[in-house]
Amino acid sequence: MNRPLVTAIVSTYSAERFMQGCLEDLVAQTLFSEIEVLVIDSGSPQGESAISLEFARQYPQITLIRTEREPLYVAWNRAIPLARGKYITNANTDDRHRVDFMEVMVATLERHPEVALVYADQLISHTENETFEQCECRGAKRRHWPDYTPEDLMLRCITGSQPMWRKSLHNELGFFDTRYRIGADYDMWLRFAANYPLMHLPEPLGVLFDSPNTISGSDNRLLLNQEVLAIQQERMSQTQWRELSGIRKRLAAELFGRGYQHIEHNQDLLAAKPFIREAIKLDPTNLSYIKTYFIRCIAGIK
């Protein structure tokens, strides 16, 4: 196979029930002849490797790499130097794609050489291994991601779980920061955005499996919020981001809302404190933030 256009990285651990569907989904892509798939089995105790080897025997574009147990972004960083594609996408085992996902993403990046990364809307599924076609047929709810602006990306990760980006950017801007267990992709996209634009495609091209047990699901919401806060604090120390128009008040409102959720939904005042403190730091004239902090977080009045 000549150099592929796209490398799809599939990192897996204890996800055997998704593996068959994940690889079938990739093999069905209209651009599959131009794709390589790197499966990183991070020491899974389940049977993902056996399933992957069966596919690899039939499709030479699929390569299995089995390692000891390692975190998600360590696995992605392992795969990136091995990737031969001009473009990279992460193919999460529990997500699914429209059959022309790769074709549409590649065409967009080819037409816009100035763009670092593209992302699209997604259909939402709460059913394991539900395909894009099944979601579309039943009229699944659509997650409309906003068009890219630096301000919107600074507020939250707006790229969804299925972006595609240029491999060459890692030579320039480095790999994923493995200090983060859940938010390193958000950190990476901000690094991209500091140098190049991102682009949103306003059509659903994939399926997001929405479950509390996923790495970014509700069971891990506090850790994700804490990592995102650390990333945002680091960026706001940099002139380029700090001087975005209106960003201090907008980010303050976002962080206050995040902290208040921990108060209202989880009754977790300790978890809420750093978010509301940061909101006050960014917008010290907002008396509502100050009042909430002292009444709820300091006095503990519910």
BAFI-3210 file (N, C-alpha, C; in Angstrom, 3 decimals, decimal comma, padded with zeros to 6 digits):
// residues 302
n [1|2|3|4|5|6|7|8|9|10|11|12|13|14|15|16|17|18|19|20|21|22|23|24|25|26|27|28|29|30|31|32|33|34|35|36|37|38|39|40|41|42|43|44|45|46|47|48|49|50|51|52|53|54|55|56|57|58|59|60|61|62|63|64|65|66|67|68|69|70|71|72|73|74|75|76|77|78|79|80|81|82|83|84|85|86|87|88|89|90|91|92|93|94|95|96|97|98|99|100|101|102|103|104|105|106|107|108|109|110|111|112|113|114|115|116|117|118|119|120|121|122|123|124|125|126|127|128|129|130|131|132|133|134|135|136|137|138|139|140|141|142|143|144|145|146|147|148|149|150|151|152|153|154|155|156|157|158|159|160|161|162|163|164|165|166|167|168|169|170|171|172|173|174|175|176|177|178|179|180|181|182|183|184|185|186|187|188|189|190|191|192|193|194|195|196|197|198|199|200|201|202|203|204|205|206|207|208|209|210|211|212|213|214|215|216|217|218|219|220|221|222|223|224|225|226|227|228|229|230|231|232|233|234|235|236|237|238|239|240|241|242|243|244|245|246|247|248|249|250|251|252|253|254|255|256|257|258|259|260|261|262|263|264|265|266|267|268|269|270|271|272|273|274|275|276|277|278|279|280|281|282|283|284|285|286|287|288|289|290|291|292|293|294|295|296|297|298|299|300|301|302]
n.u [000,837|000,602|001,524|-000,940|-003,889|-005,177|-004,714|-006,287|-006,590|-007,111|-007,621|-007,726|-009,178|-010,490|-012,813|-014,074|-016,689|-017,306|-015,571|-015,762|-017,842|-016,670|-014,445|-015,744|-017,196|-015,126|-013,986|-016,068|-015,947|-016,103|-013,690|-011,916|-009,843|-007,808|-007,005|-005,285|-005,390|-004,552|-004,508|-004,304|-003,857|-004,077|-002,970|-005,320|-007,582|-009,479|-010,877|-010,031|-007,696|-007,691|-009,951|-009,143|-006,915|-008,165|-009,501|-007,245|-006,033|-007,619|-007,670|-005,051|-004,473|-004,943|-003,402|-002,216|-001,130|000,073|000,350|001,650|-000,512|-001,551|-002,236|-004,798|-003,821|-001,122|-001,136|-002,127|-000,005|001,966|001,096|001,187|003,885|004,143|002,177|001,329|-000,271|-001,362|-003,211|-004,792|-007,113|-008,948|-010,414|-012,725|-013,572|-016,261|-017,704|-019,350|-019,411|-020,559|-020,759|-019,213|-017,589|-014,693|-014,016|-015,317|-014,158|-011,402|-011,512|-012,258|-010,031|-008,122|-009,028|-008,682|-005,888|-004,894|-006,151|-006,062|-007,478|-010,501|-013,954|-017,168|-020,805|-022,671|-024,609|-026,541|-026,269|-027,578|-027,304|-025,422|-023,168|-024,793|-025,350|-024,523|-026,424|-028,605|-029,137|-029,795|-032,068|-033,953|-034,242|-032,381|-031,251|-029,444|-026,209|-025,327|-022,494|-020,770|-019,788|-016,330|-014,615|-011,895|-012,625|-014,891|-013,727|-011,992|-013,726|-014,755|-014,326|-015,086|-015,051|-016,099|-016,012|-014,745|-012,726|-010,591|-007,185|-004,090|-001,237|001,335|001,406|002,156|004,894|005,606|004,252|004,233|003,293|000,440|-000,317|000,529|000,061|-002,562|-005,493|-007,981|-008,425|-006,439|-006,702|-008,234|-006,386|-004,449|-005,833|-006,169|-003,519|-003,095|-004,913|-003,791|-002,085|-003,158|-006,254|-009,301|-011,949|-015,445|-017,810|-021,048|-022,811|-024,083|-021,703|-020,943|-021,431|-021,969|-021,498|-023,241|-022,652|-022,564|-020,351|-018,253|-015,010|-015,196|-017,646|-020,461|-019,698|-017,064|-017,050|-016,253|-013,397|-012,782|-013,721|-011,987|-009,494|-009,913|-010,272|-007,661|-006,246|-007,441|-006,749|-003,993|-003,862|-005,036|-003,070|-001,512|-000,801|-001,980|-004,403|-005,601|-006,202|-008,326|-011,377|-013,707|-013,351|-012,755|-015,056|-016,862|-015,657|-015,596|-018,348|-018,885|-017,278|-018,345|-020,907|-020,204|-019,120|-021,370|-023,042|-021,902|-022,601|-025,455|-026,250|-024,650|-024,234|-021,724|-019,696|-016,979|-015,867|-016,917|-015,677|-013,028|-013,792|-015,655|-014,105|-012,205|-013,869|-014,556|-012,039|-011,620|-013,737|-014,123|-015,976|-018,467|-021,022|-022,755|-021,317|-019,479|-021,160|-022,423|-020,200|-019,372|-021,696|-022,514|-020,160|-018,338|-019,805|-021,444|-024,192|-027,142]
n.v [-001,197|002,188|005,377|006,037|008,150|008,693|007,968|005,999|005,913|003,472|003,051|000,720|-000,781|-003,197|-003,330|-005,187|-005,767|-003,766|-003,953|-005,474|-004,120|-001,584|-001,971|-003,010|-000,750|001,002|-000,387|-000,217|002,336|004,709|005,587|003,632|002,263|004,060|004,277|003,610|001,562|001,711|-000,303|-000,019|-002,031|-001,766|-003,646|-005,054|-007,143|-008,497|-009,689|-008,095|-008,084|-010,567|-010,305|-008,128|-009,206|-011,094|-009,379|-008,088|-010,098|-010,227|-007,646|-005,822|-003,220|-002,888|-002,822|-004,380|-003,465|-004,510|-003,651|-003,133|-002,222|001,066|004,615|006,444|008,668|008,186|005,923|007,017|008,762|006,873|005,776|007,850|008,455|006,156|006,343|006,566|008,123|011,147|012,556|012,360|010,585|009,914|006,911|006,052|003,183|002,887|004,704|005,584|005,980|007,949|006,543|007,956|009,519|009,768|010,448|012,917|014,518|014,447|015,629|018,206|019,131|018,973|020,937|023,165|024,150|025,733|025,075|023,446|021,395|019,553|019,260|017,789|017,794|015,510|012,497|011,363|008,538|006,164|003,550|000,643|-000,022|000,973|001,878|004,544|004,680|003,392|005,160|007,443|006,556|006,261|008,840|010,118|012,257|015,221|016,484|019,677|021,194|024,289|026,719|027,266|029,497|031,243|032,174|030,597|028,071|028,477|028,573|025,981|022,531|022,151|020,388|017,840|014,197|013,121|014,326|015,286|015,673|017,279|015,326|016,384|018,522|017,637|017,388|019,997|021,077|019,275|016,376|014,728|015,896|014,083|014,510|014,897|013,020|012,887|015,255|015,882|016,019|018,337|020,241|019,877|020,700|023,389|024,183|023,782|025,716|028,077|028,639|028,023|028,024|026,246|024,139|023,839|021,428|021,647|019,326|016,086|013,613|011,472|009,169|009,690|007,802|008,056|007,645|007,218|005,807|006,137|007,570|010,348|010,626|011,140|009,977|010,608|013,330|015,353|015,105|015,614|018,278|019,507|019,117|020,529|023,094|023,570|023,609|025,801|027,860|027,895|028,721|031,261|032,673|033,437|035,925|035,971|034,553|035,741|038,290|038,082|039,319|040,184|037,818|037,300|037,819|036,055|033,542|033,501|033,321|030,807|029,138|029,672|028,595|025,908|025,348|025,826|023,797|021,623|022,222|022,246|019,807|017,803|018,409|019,131|021,036|021,478|020,639|022,595|024,986|025,797|026,488|028,560|030,391|030,960|032,144|034,496|035,679|036,212|037,911|040,162|042,098|041,040|040,673|038,622|036,244|036,502|036,630|034,097|032,457|033,011|032,499|029,878|028,281|028,969|029,546|027,384|027,197|025,818]
n.w [000,000|-000,923|000,538|002,911|002,963|005,351|008,801|011,102|014,504|016,828|020,044|022,632|025,530|027,531|025,889|024,303|023,468|021,722|019,610|017,190|015,817|015,639|013,891|011,639|010,934|010,151|008,002|006,226|005,256|002,603|001,704|002,320|001,012|001,078|003,644|006,725|009,616|012,913|015,574|018,931|021,446|024,694|026,670|027,206|029,053|027,715|024,554|022,326|020,742|019,407|017,780|016,228|014,892|013,250|011,460|010,418|008,975|006,781|005,854|004,937|005,639|008,297|011,408|014,306|017,507|020,452|023,825|027,169|029,937|029,495|029,681|027,814|026,217|026,131|024,569|022,163|021,581|021,164|018,796|016,903|015,806|014,284|012,439|009,044|007,554|005,947|007,279|010,530|012,538|015,522|016,180|018,154|020,058|020,743|019,264|016,141|012,507|009,687|006,421|004,604|006,118|006,403|003,775|003,354|005,354|004,639|002,082|002,781|004,279|002,267|000,533|002,066|002,940|004,939|007,268|010,397|011,674|011,350|012,268|012,941|013,212|015,352|015,763|018,518|020,537|022,825|022,874|022,746|020,088|018,061|014,762|012,434|010,408|011,607|013,705|012,230|010,900|012,956|013,727|015,487|018,147|017,414|017,909|017,745|017,041|017,613|015,087|014,456|016,532|018,071|020,610|021,338|021,454|023,546|025,667|025,932|024,936|021,666|019,602|019,462|019,485|017,292|015,515|012,699|011,845|010,808|010,435|010,332|012,059|014,560|014,470|014,638|016,876|018,925|020,955|022,547|025,802|028,446|031,098|031,472|031,904|030,721|029,348|027,432|024,670|024,275|025,191|023,189|020,878|021,426|021,304|018,576|017,633|018,447|016,479|013,971|012,035|012,909|011,616|011,278|010,223|009,314|009,508|010,348|010,817|012,281|015,074|018,453|021,236|024,048|027,256|030,801|031,588|029,844|028,995|029,035|030,129|032,425|034,841|035,096|035,197|037,052|037,187|034,501|034,272|036,093|034,845|032,462|033,516|034,513|032,113|030,841|032,630|032,252|029,552|029,749|030,944|028,923|026,559|023,995|024,235|026,459|025,609|023,878|022,654|025,087|026,490|029,182|030,781|029,535|029,887|032,645|033,241|032,163|033,790|036,313|035,980|035,669|038,181|039,771|039,003|040,295|042,867|042,835|041,564|042,648|045,264|046,138|047,583|047,953|045,529|043,884|044,571|043,337|040,720|040,973|042,365|040,369|038,491|039,830|039,949|037,245|036,661|038,661|039,402|039,428|041,454|042,034|041,710|043,822|046,035|045,908|046,288|048,951|050,449|049,709|049,288|051,326|053,769|053,591|053,232|052,072]
ca.u [000,000|001,284|001,215|-002,384|-004,302|-005,637|-004,480|-007,282|-006,036|-008,106|-007,041|-008,749|-008,948|-011,757|-013,870|-014,304|-018,058|-017,404|-014,468|-016,240|-018,563|-015,727|-013,664|-016,685|-017,495|-013,990|-013,851|-017,172|-015,741|-015,936|-012,279|-011,128|-008,628|-006,795|-006,931|-004,672|-005,962|-003,626|-005,199|-003,411|-004,466|-003,272|-002,979|-006,696|-007,800|-010,534|-010,468|-009,908|-006,580|-008,112|-010,865|-008,338|-006,095|-009,057|-009,676|-005,954|-005,760|-008,404|-007,420|-003,662|-004,362|-005,169|-002,230|-002,420|000,019|-000,350|001,295|001,208|-001,539|-001,101|-003,358|-005,273|-002,989|000,149|-001,388|-002,186|001,360|002,689|000,649|001,437|005,099|003,966|001,146|001,851|-001,255|-001,216|-004,161|-005,047|-008,340|-009,106|-011,644|-013,051|-014,219|-017,703|-018,332|-019,544|-019,259|-021,240|-019,848|-018,309|-016,939|-013,292|-013,970|-015,727|-013,142|-010,191|-011,773|-012,254|-008,648|-007,416|-009,468|-008,327|-004,574|-004,595|-006,901|-005,341|-008,352|-011,920|-014,867|-018,525|-021,878|-022,789|-025,853|-026,356|-026,809|-027,442|-027,348|-024,118|-022,989|-025,793|-024,663|-025,002|-027,648|-029,677|-029,455|-030,455|-033,386|-034,888|-034,293|-031,608|-030,933|-028,198|-025,423|-024,867|-021,334|-020,712|-018,703|-015,112|-013,955|-010,981|-013,341|-015,717|-012,847|-011,442|-014,748|-014,964|-013,932|-016,241|-014,729|-016,678|-015,094|-014,306|-012,089|-009,470|-006,186|-002,881|-000,174|002,534|001,363|002,826|006,314|005,757|003,613|004,374|002,303|-000,548|000,270|000,051|-000,337|-004,024|-006,053|-009,193|-008,502|-005,252|-007,082|-008,603|-005,116|-003,801|-006,559|-005,836|-002,190|-003,311|-005,654|-002,908|-001,269|-003,911|-007,695|-010,020|-013,148|-016,626|-018,683|-022,368|-023,621|-023,686|-020,857|-020,621|-022,298|-021,366|-022,142|-023,319|-022,828|-021,817|-019,157|-017,170|-013,939|-015,651|-019,027|-020,807|-018,980|-015,749|-017,271|-015,453|-012,005|-012,716|-013,842|-010,760|-008,433|-010,235|-009,967|-006,203|-005,840|-007,898|-005,922|-002,695|-004,019|-005,347|-001,816|-000,831|-001,364|-002,798|-005,746|-006,112|-006,657|-009,504|-012,429|-014,769|-013,164|-012,720|-016,430|-017,492|-015,087|-016,054|-019,714|-018,790|-016,717|-019,322|-021,941|-019,634|-019,047|-022,712|-023,567|-021,419|-023,386|-026,860|-026,469|-023,881|-024,082|-020,286|-019,211|-015,526|-015,587|-017,351|-014,868|-012,029|-014,422|-016,253|-012,976|-011,623|-014,847|-014,388|-010,750|-011,761|-014,746|-014,248|-017,075|-019,742|-021,372|-023,443|-020,292|-018,911|-022,199|-022,572|-019,009|-019,331|-022,872|-022,586|-018,881|-017,672|-020,742|-022,039|-025,648|-027,714]
ca.v [000,000|003,466|006,144|006,275|009,521|008,820|006,949|005,954|005,317|002,818|002,644|-000,103|-001,492|-003,744|-002,865|-006,268|-005,755|-002,741|-004,045|-005,943|-003,025|-000,505|-002,286|-003,078|000,636|001,571|-001,110|000,219|003,700|004,838|005,886|002,637|001,892|005,083|004,370|002,573|001,507|001,251|-000,712|-000,087|-002,787|-001,396|-004,705|-005,392|-008,530|-009,053|-010,285|-007,162|-008,455|-011,680|-009,743|-007,284|-010,070|-011,649|-008,327|-007,809|-011,158|-009,936|-006,263|-005,501|-001,848|-002,919|-003,284|-004,504|-003,252|-004,821|-003,109|-003,226|-001,241|002,445|005,527|006,734|009,577|007,488|005,059|007,875|009,215|005,723|005,530|008,966|008,290|005,011|006,664|006,959|008,967|012,606|013,023|011,427|010,679|008,898|006,125|005,463|001,888|002,922|005,643|005,095|007,021|007,875|005,789|008,867|010,390|010,014|011,111|014,318|015,195|014,603|016,610|019,540|019,499|019,175|022,224|024,259|023,794|026,562|024,566|022,401|020,325|019,682|018,503|017,818|017,455|014,079|011,955|010,860|007,208|005,599|002,105|000,142|-000,517|001,495|002,463|005,848|004,474|003,098|006,420|008,318|005,983|006,499|010,271|010,378|013,646|015,688|017,465|020,755|021,905|025,640|027,046|027,570|030,766|031,032|032,429|029,444|026,961|028,807|028,300|024,534|021,743|022,177|019,590|016,512|013,077|012,514|015,258|014,830|016,734|017,044|014,688|017,230|019,473|017,085|017,715|021,410|021,490|018,243|015,312|014,957|016,089|012,939|014,901|014,879|011,692|013,012|016,514|016,201|016,394|019,755|020,966|019,801|021,527|024,781|024,422|023,968|026,954|029,221|028,840|027,784|027,911|024,981|024,301|023,031|021,004|021,651|018,166|014,942|012,633|010,380|008,858|009,744|006,926|008,845|006,757|007,716|004,998|006,470|008,331|011,718|010,570|011,820|009,395|011,254|014,745|016,236|015,084|016,322|019,714|019,960|019,194|021,640|024,326|023,747|023,971|027,166|028,768|028,011|029,541|032,647|033,328|033,787|037,157|035,674|034,137|036,691|039,507|037,862|040,264|039,741|036,439|037,159|037,703|034,851|032,368|033,547|032,790|029,362|028,475|029,782|027,596|024,596|025,192|025,784|022,452|020,737|022,528|021,898|018,421|016,837|018,894|019,021|022,410|021,469|020,572|023,835|026,148|026,338|027,046|029,857|031,282|031,419|033,065|035,780|036,225|036,714|038,962|040,504|043,041|040,319|040,459|037,338|035,220|036,679|036,259|032,641|031,822|033,122|031,859|028,447|027,565|029,267|029,317|026,059|027,303|025,180]
ca.w [000,000|-000,902|001,741|003,041|003,248|006,739|009,815|012,174|015,710|017,676|021,323|023,273|026,784|028,038|024,989|023,345|022,939|020,682|018,656|015,889|015,184|015,338|012,694|010,518|010,611|009,424|006,733|005,361|004,776|001,149|001,448|003,049|000,272|001,361|005,109|007,556|010,959|013,944|016,790|020,080|022,535|025,857|027,671|027,573|029,466|026,875|023,286|021,196|019,865|018,548|016,769|015,337|014,045|012,228|010,451|009,782|008,000|005,579|005,403|005,307|006,176|009,744|012,157|015,740|018,388|021,823|024,793|028,548|030,264|029,464|029,519|026,459|025,409|025,907|023,408|020,970|021,291|020,621|017,428|015,981|014,990|013,398|011,454|007,728|006,902|005,916|008,289|011,628|013,316|016,582|015,987|019,450|019,845|020,961|018,339|014,779|011,491|008,399|005,546|003,891|007,109|006,045|002,462|003,508|006,161|003,840|001,021|003,391|004,587|001,003|-000,027|002,970|003,497|006,108|008,414|011,135|012,146|011,041|013,120|012,417|014,143|015,643|016,268|019,870|020,788|024,163|022,640|022,300|018,717|017,125|013,620|011,979|009,635|012,557|014,381|011,267|010,605|014,073|014,021|016,711|018,475|016,803|018,651|016,866|017,552|017,038|014,173|015,198|016,834|019,210|021,857|021,682|021,851|024,854|026,679|026,106|023,762|020,762|018,419|019,506|019,733|016,029|014,591|011,861|011,844|010,010|011,201|010,334|013,167|015,733|014,342|014,987|018,127|019,943|021,101|023,595|027,120|029,223|032,454|031,510|031,658|029,916|028,608|026,631|023,310|024,340|025,265|021,884|019,905|021,730|020,733|017,138|017,381|018,677|015,280|012,743|012,264|012,861|010,786|011,617|009,131|009,957|009,145|011,176|010,137|013,176|016,213|019,783|022,212|025,272|028,404|031,961|031,820|028,917|029,644|029,246|030,577|033,667|035,977|035,151|034,910|037,906|036,747|033,221|034,547|036,749|033,846|031,560|034,254|034,530|030,754|030,586|033,429|031,580|028,349|030,107|031,337|027,678|026,006|022,813|024,654|027,447|024,954|023,040|023,022|025,985|026,921|030,637|031,286|028,990|030,555|034,034|033,281|031,902|034,967|037,399|035,705|035,928|039,625|040,358|038,752|041,352|044,065|042,665|041,163|043,434|046,650|046,392|047,718|047,785|044,095|043,236|044,961|042,404|039,531|041,312|042,654|039,106|037,889|040,519|039,515|035,876|036,624|040,090|039,659|039,431|042,856|042,152|041,919|045,159|047,012|045,872|046,848|050,411|051,056|049,431|049,409|052,604|054,869|053,413|053,279|050,898]
c.u [000,869|000,887|-000,294|-002,672|-004,597|-005,143|-005,559|-006,663|-007,179|-007,386|-008,094|-008,256|-010,312|-012,943|-014,199|-015,680|-018,248|-016,510|-014,915|-016,928|-017,665|-014,985|-014,553|-017,023|-016,378|-013,820|-014,907|-016,979|-015,496|-014,471|-011,359|-009,844|-007,485|-006,551|-006,030|-005,278|-004,910|-004,419|-004,156|-004,168|-003,583|-003,404|-004,369|-006,812|-008,867|-009,993|-010,348|-008,810|-006,974|-009,038|-010,069|-007,491|-006,927|-009,271|-008,375|-005,591|-006,489|-008,073|-006,018|-003,486|-004,489|-003,949|-002,555|-001,100|-000,468|000,740|000,864|000,144|-000,945|-002,292|-003,630|-004,280|-001,567|000,007|-001,450|-000,785|002,227|002,358|001,094|002,733|005,001|002,994|001,782|000,909|-000,883|-002,085|-004,368|-006,454|-008,311|-010,442|-011,943|-013,851|-015,733|-018,426|-018,478|-019,541|-020,248|-020,256|-018,868|-017,617|-015,524|-013,194|-014,292|-014,677|-011,867|-010,380|-011,737|-010,835|-007,830|-007,768|-008,990|-006,989|-004,192|-005,217|-006,155|-006,201|-009,783|-012,730|-016,283|-019,529|-021,963|-024,223|-025,569|-027,027|-026,588|-027,446|-026,005|-024,190|-024,100|-025,072|-025,236|-026,334|-028,832|-030,097|-030,245|-031,885|-034,390|-034,969|-033,579|-031,348|-029,559|-027,500|-024,838|-023,679|-021,270|-019,616|-017,504|-014,871|-012,982|-011,692|-014,161|-014,864|-012,241|-012,438|-014,885|-014,488|-015,150|-016,072|-015,392|-015,603|-014,493|-013,687|-011,078|-008,491|-004,963|-001,776|001,043|002,562|002,071|004,333|006,587|005,333|003,638|003,217|001,325|000,129|-000,298|-000,118|-001,853|-004,531|-007,250|-009,131|-007,337|-005,593|-007,488|-007,354|-004,419|-004,495|-006,317|-004,438|-002,286|-003,875|-004,824|-002,111|-002,057|-005,408|-008,168|-011,278|-014,231|-017,398|-020,087|-023,285|-023,175|-022,908|-020,526|-021,642|-021,463|-022,156|-022,078|-023,660|-022,042|-020,504|-018,009|-016,170|-014,348|-017,100|-019,223|-020,077|-017,607|-015,849|-016,399|-014,004|-011,848|-012,784|-012,582|-009,606|-008,667|-009,935|-008,464|-005,691|-006,232|-007,094|-004,563|-002,803|-004,277|-004,134|-001,028|-001,552|-002,331|-004,236|-006,373|-006,718|-007,780|-010,644|-013,497|-014,549|-013,197|-014,132|-017,099|-016,968|-015,500|-017,450|-019,724|-018,303|-017,667|-020,422|-021,462|-019,562|-020,417|-023,378|-023,130|-022,153|-024,791|-027,082|-025,800|-023,758|-022,617|-019,682|-017,700|-015,150|-015,897|-016,383|-013,886|-012,638|-015,005|-015,173|-012,370|-012,567|-014,720|-013,089|-010,862|-012,719|-015,043|-015,366|-018,430|-020,099|-022,077|-022,455|-019,764|-019,911|-022,353|-021,389|-019,044|-020,518|-022,819|-021,287|-018,181|-018,599|-021,415|-023,559|-026,234|-029,058]
c.v [001,244|004,227|006,412|007,752|009,708|007,650|007,077|005,228|004,764|002,351|001,878|-000,726|-001,915|-003,253|-003,924|-006,179|-004,715|-003,033|-004,477|-004,806|-001,878|-000,765|-002,452|-001,679|001,263|000,920|-000,642|001,620|003,733|005,074|004,806|002,252|002,875|005,246|003,274|002,680|000,940|000,962|-000,843|-000,771|-002,585|-002,428|-005,111|-006,856|-009,219|-009,397|-009,363|-007,572|-009,573|-011,185|-008,934|-008,119|-010,724|-010,636|-008,086|-008,870|-010,889|-008,574|-005,850|-004,093|-001,802|-003,542|-003,303|-004,305|-003,495|-004,387|-003,524|-002,152|000,164|003,355|005,873|007,558|009,050|006,588|005,883|008,353|008,095|005,547|006,618|008,800|007,124|005,313|007,139|007,901|010,442|013,229|011,926|011,662|009,614|008,204|005,418|004,184|001,960|003,953|005,006|006,276|006,836|007,266|006,686|009,842|010,763|010,813|012,594|015,102|015,466|015,671|018,031|019,998|019,726|020,530|023,406|023,959|024,625|026,014|023,403|021,179|020,616|018,806|018,707|017,558|015,946|013,726|011,307|009,500|006,825|004,064|001,636|-000,383|-000,099|002,231|003,839|005,691|004,175|004,352|007,351|007,859|006,285|007,974|010,644|011,868|014,004|016,679|018,461|021,440|023,285|025,763|027,518|029,067|030,490|031,217|031,210|028,251|027,215|028,492|026,814|023,826|021,585|021,240|018,218|015,445|012,489|013,532|014,556|015,983|016,320|016,450|015,599|018,207|018,943|017,319|019,134|021,713|020,421|017,271|015,666|014,978|015,039|013,257|014,795|013,492|011,743|014,204|016,834|016,540|017,867|020,624|021,005|020,699|023,014|025,135|024,609|025,366|028,203|029,577|028,769|027,743|026,459|025,206|023,316|022,695|020,829|020,546|016,999|013,924|011,434|010,214|008,946|008,825|007,621|007,930|007,317|006,985|005,290|007,388|009,775|011,776|011,157|011,248|010,040|012,770|015,659|016,274|015,826|017,824|020,266|020,087|020,353|022,975|024,591|024,187|025,414|028,181|028,968|028,907|031,012|033,386|033,793|034,951|036,878|035,329|035,162|037,919|039,284|038,731|039,608|038,394|036,297|036,981|036,428|033,591|032,330|032,952|031,280|028,621|028,542|028,730|026,192|024,326|025,047|024,433|021,480|020,992|021,957|020,409|017,411|017,207|018,840|020,423|022,489|021,449|021,889|024,986|026,645|026,979|028,431|030,860|031,840|032,384|034,449|036,456|036,862|037,894|039,421|041,483|042,344|039,924|039,122|036,211|035,276|036,230|034,737|031,953|031,859|032,426|030,352|027,723|027,787|028,958|027,957|026,054|026,747|025,817]
c.w [000,000|000,348|001,808|003,271|004,731|007,581|010,876|013,359|016,566|018,942|022,105|024,572|027,325|027,206|023,934|022,698|021,836|019,473|017,265|015,138|014,798|014,037|011,461|010,019|009,774|008,057|005,731|004,805|003,268|000,781|002,018|002,323|000,531|002,863|005,661|008,949|011,903|015,206|017,897|021,216|023,764|026,977|028,110|027,999|028,627|025,485|022,095|020,216|018,905|017,440|015,746|014,393|012,943|011,108|009,699|008,756|006,683|004,983|005,850|005,867|007,688|010,434|013,639|016,468|019,804|022,791|026,199|028,791|030,266|029,224|028,057|025,650|025,236|024,684|022,125|020,583|020,745|019,140|016,443|015,184|014,002|012,255|010,151|007,008|006,933|007,008|009,330|012,166|014,396|016,355|017,297|019,255|019,941|020,096|016,960|013,805|010,343|007,402|004,792|004,835|006,677|004,744|002,586|004,293|005,360|002,767|001,575|003,700|003,319|000,386|000,800|003,639|004,718|007,385|009,067|011,387|011,709|011,986|012,603|013,523|014,306|016,025|017,617|020,016|022,246|024,099|022,116|020,872|017,760|016,001|013,283|011,260|010,554|013,313|013,470|011,008|011,717|014,456|015,300|016,896|017,921|017,726|017,663|017,531|016,906|015,988|014,987|015,326|017,976|020,547|022,281|022,106|023,225|025,964|026,967|024,843|022,865|019,573|018,395|019,655|018,463|015,068|013,686|011,765|011,044|010,883|011,345|011,505|014,413|015,669|014,824|016,422|019,217|019,994|022,230|024,958|028,070|030,711|032,618|031,148|030,704|028,961|027,701|025,187|023,262|024,391|023,902|020,861|020,170|021,223|019,219|016,874|017,648|017,432|013,976|013,045|012,264|012,034|011,198|010,347|009,718|009,450|010,006|010,363|011,022|014,278|017,485|020,704|023,562|026,440|029,577|032,187|030,861|029,603|029,902|029,719|031,960|034,881|036,166|035,004|035,757|037,455|035,425|033,448|035,190|035,755|032,886|032,240|034,258|033,160|030,450|031,388|032,776|030,353|028,689|030,663|030,118|027,006|024,860|023,184|025,588|026,787|023,943|023,550|023,908|026,638|028,444|031,207|030,788|029,682|032,020|034,166|033,067|033,148|036,161|037,214|035,999|037,435|040,254|040,126|039,849|042,670|043,942|042,416|042,091|044,907|047,086|046,422|047,500|046,309|043,404|043,454|043,901|041,165|039,823|041,693|041,376|038,391|038,514|040,089|038,122|035,792|038,052|040,410|039,703|040,869|043,065|042,406|043,353|046,225|047,078|046,537|048,377|051,071|050,909|049,759|050,754|053,784|054,786|053,509|051,989|050,537]
res [m|n|r|p|l|v|t|a|i|v|s|t|y|s|a|e|r|f|m|q|g|c|l|e|d|l|v|a|q|t|l|f|s|e|i|e|v|l|v|i|d|s|g|s|p|q|g|e|s|a|i|s|l|e|f|a|r|q|y|p|q|i|t|l|i|r|t|e|r|e|p|l|y|v|a|w|n|r|a|i|p|l|a|r|g|k|y|i|t|n|a|n|t|d|d|r|h|r|v|d|f|m|e|v|m|v|a|t|l|e|r|h|p|e|v|a|l|v|y|a|d|q|l|i|s|h|t|e|n|e|t|f|e|q|c|e|c|r|g|a|k|r|r|h|w|p|d|y|t|p|e|d|l|m|l|r|c|i|t|g|s|q|p|m|w|r|k|s|l|h|n|e|l|g|f|f|d|t|r|y|r|i|g|a|d|y|d|m|w|l|r|f|a|a|n|y|p|l|m|h|l|p|e|p|l|g|v|l|f|d|s|p|n|t|i|s|g|s|d|n|r|l|l|l|n|q|e|v|l|a|i|q|q|e|r|m|s|q|t|q|w|r|e|l|s|g|i|r|k|r|l|a|a|e|l|f|g|r|g|y|q|h|i|e|h|n|q|d|l|l|a|a|k|p|f|i|r|e|a|i|k|l|d|p|t|n|l|s|y|i|k|t|y|f|i|r|c|i|a|g|i|k]
***
